[in-house]
Amino acid sequence: MYFKGRTVFVLLLMTMVASVLVTLTIGDQVFWPANGKQASLSAASASEGAGLSRKEESKINAVLGLIETKYFKDIDRDELVDGAVRGMMESLDDPYSVYMEEDVAKQFSESIEGSFSGIGAEVTLEKGKVVVVAPIKGSPAERAGLLAKDIVLSVNGDKLDGLTLNDAVAKIRGPKGTKAKLRIERVGNTQPIDLILVRDDIDVETVYANLRSDGVGVIEIRQFSLNTADRFKEELAKLEKQGMKGLVIDVRNDPGGVLPVVVEIAQQFIPKGETIVQVEDRDGHRDKTESQGGGKTYPIAVLMNKGSASASEILAGALQERAKAVLVGETSYGKGTVQVSYNKTLGDGSLVKMTIAKWLTPDGNWIHQKGIKPTVEVQPPKLYTVARLTLKDTLRKDMLGEQVRNAQVMLTGLGYATQRDDGYFNASTEQSVKNFQSNTGLPVTGEIDAKTAVALEQAVVKWIKDEKNDKQLLEAIQAVSRK
């Protein structure tokens, strides 16, 4: 499509006053407010601008004209326009305010619906670095050992430093079955970690529930997609019909999602008329969302970790302050801003998502970049956070490095004490490897080759899946039972 310079820039700016969707998540999800207050507020604020002044139009047209007539090679006008809009959004210096071209906007819609292909991790941009918010449970990212707060340095050898978030995400995502080799910087590790992931379709199911023999129900929410509230209600009704005595809501590594969904879930536990969440605009005006529910009589615990973000934090804060819920686990991620998506205004399938407000807990607490502290703090076992093995060479005695350290953590966690976990392959580590190999039917060499590494990984996965090893979950269950 071809427009004269002045026309295209004026159209791009002036059409951003309609078709407003309010968003609240790190994962670019969309929500429609229960009442019209937020939408009308956002549309009004967007229309306050008077558009480009003559001086601004003249400046933009002058640059456009120079590029079209003087630049040393031909340019794609559409790319130039995209770059101009992207530049405006980047100048806000806000990782949650972005411009999405058509292909990225399509992925945006897929993630709202809870169905997409990729590695299954939410990421954001902090100080120019791509930072993991949370791996989605059951995803290739989680299986490979990617953690919240990890920094992704490169993908398949391509460095991400200096890229926009959209460009970085485009490199991370890809078709099902393709490989992504991520180089990761992690706090506590002196050297970068290499993780190899196989991209896959991400599970669209977001709610899993079960009733334990002690009468405590556990509902796990993996993200807040459009159908999550309905699924939560279904599972909660089943548990209550079976005589549930207490409930644990597990939002560990849940990166967030759709606001009306978390409101609909929270109000089932919060008395009618009580505040669930507050939204504050730049002028300090607050809009409160009040519960239409009736509350529950049984005790509730919310299980969270540093990968619990956005909508997960709204749920945790609301239930803690208005439903007397106990929070168990780790301090949450700390994402307390609200975004608006203008999804049909640019006319070509692209969209602009922009931060327009911050959200606060019922008591008025802003948790941005701080997170919510648990009532009962429980750190996960080291096996939950250890990086998976990506061997280039067989590990043997007297070697030193992060791969050796990771293997030592795995062996010790599985009951094969190595007496050290500093990355030096000592005699004790060698003996631990021999013991593991003997018990798993492998050749007893004391060295970690590819087969031993695979067996070690499988043993770790089996250990993690065993509920009796989940210290955080067990503490949450105990917290409910004590009530």
HELIX and SHEET records of a PDB file:
HELIX    1   1 GLY A    5  MET A   14  1                                  10    
HELIX    2   2 LYS A   37  SER A   47  1                                  11    
HELIX    3   3 ARG A   54  LYS A   70  1                                  17    
HELIX    4   4 ARG A   77  GLU A   90  1                                  14    
HELIX    5   5 GLU A  102  GLU A  113  1                                  12    
HELIX    6   6 PRO A  140  ALA A  144  1                                   5    
HELIX    7   7 LEU A  165  ILE A  172  1                                   8    
HELIX    8   8 THR A  228  LYS A  241  1                                  14    
HELIX    9   9 LEU A  259  ALA A  266  1                                   8    
HELIX   10  10 ALA A  311  ARG A  322  1                                  12    
HELIX   11  11 LYS A  382  THR A  385  1                                   4    
HELIX   12  12 GLU A  402  GLY A  413  1                                  12    
HELIX   13  13 ALA A  427  ASN A  439  1                                  13    
HELIX   14  14 ALA A  450  LYS A  465  1                                  16    
HELIX   15  15 GLU A  467  ASN A  469  5                                   3    
HELIX   16  16 LYS A  471  ARG A  482  1                                  12    
SHEET    1   A 4 VAL A  20  THR A  23  0                                        
SHEET    2   A 4 THR A 337  TYR A 342 -1                                        
SHEET    3   A 4 LEU A 351  LEU A 360 -1                                        
SHEET    4   A 4 VAL A  98  MET A 100 -1                                        
SHEET    1   B 5 VAL A  20  THR A  23  0                                        
SHEET    2   B 5 THR A 337  TYR A 342 -1                                        
SHEET    3   B 5 LEU A 351  LEU A 360 -1                                        
SHEET    4   B 5 THR A 275  GLU A 280 -1                                        
SHEET    5   B 5 ARG A 286  GLU A 290 -1                                        
SHEET    1   C 2 SER A 117  GLY A 118  0                                        
SHEET    2   C 2 ASP A 200  ASP A 201 -1                                        
SHEET    1   D 4 ALA A 121  GLU A 126  0                                        
SHEET    2   D 4 LYS A 129  PRO A 135 -1                                        
SHEET    3   D 4 ILE A 151  VAL A 155 -1                                        
SHEET    4   D 4 ASP A 158  LYS A 159 -1                                        
SHEET    1   E 5 ALA A 121  GLU A 126  0                                        
SHEET    2   E 5 LYS A 129  PRO A 135 -1                                        
SHEET    3   E 5 ILE A 151  VAL A 155 -1                                        
SHEET    4   E 5 LYS A 179  GLU A 185 -1                                        
SHEET    5   E 5 ILE A 193  VAL A 198 -1                                        
SHEET    1   F 6 VAL A 207  LEU A 211  0                                        
SHEET    2   F 6 VAL A 216  ILE A 221 -1                                        
SHEET    3   F 6 GLY A 246  ASP A 250  1                                        
SHEET    4   F 6 ILE A 300  MET A 304  1                                        
SHEET    5   F 6 VAL A 326  GLY A 329  1                                        
SHEET    6   F 6 VAL A 376  GLU A 377  1                                        
END                                                                             
